[in-house]
Amino acid sequence: MATGCLSAVNRPRIAGLDSFAGGIWRTGEWPHEGVDFRGKRVGVIGTGSSAIQSIPVIAEQAAHVYVFQRTPHYTVPAHNA
């Protein structure tokens, strides 16, 4: 149905977000050049399909990853080559 990041980027209304000094990246607007997470503390908000795919990749680089999750999802590998 393309109701996620493929159709519209979700910009959550979080108090203080516009004064946050760190970097903010959204999976629906991911930079083509990539992001360097080496040594950083990273917070991921949400655990939808994009987060499930990106968290392991981010965790390979980041010093620590915090995942903020409202409702856990059940997933299984698709094994699509």
Buried (B, 14 or more C-beta within 10 A) or exposed (E): EEEBBEEEEEEEEEEEEEEEEEEEBEBBEEEEEEBEBEEBEBEBBBBBEBBEEBBEEBBEBBEEBEBEEEEEEEEEEEEEE
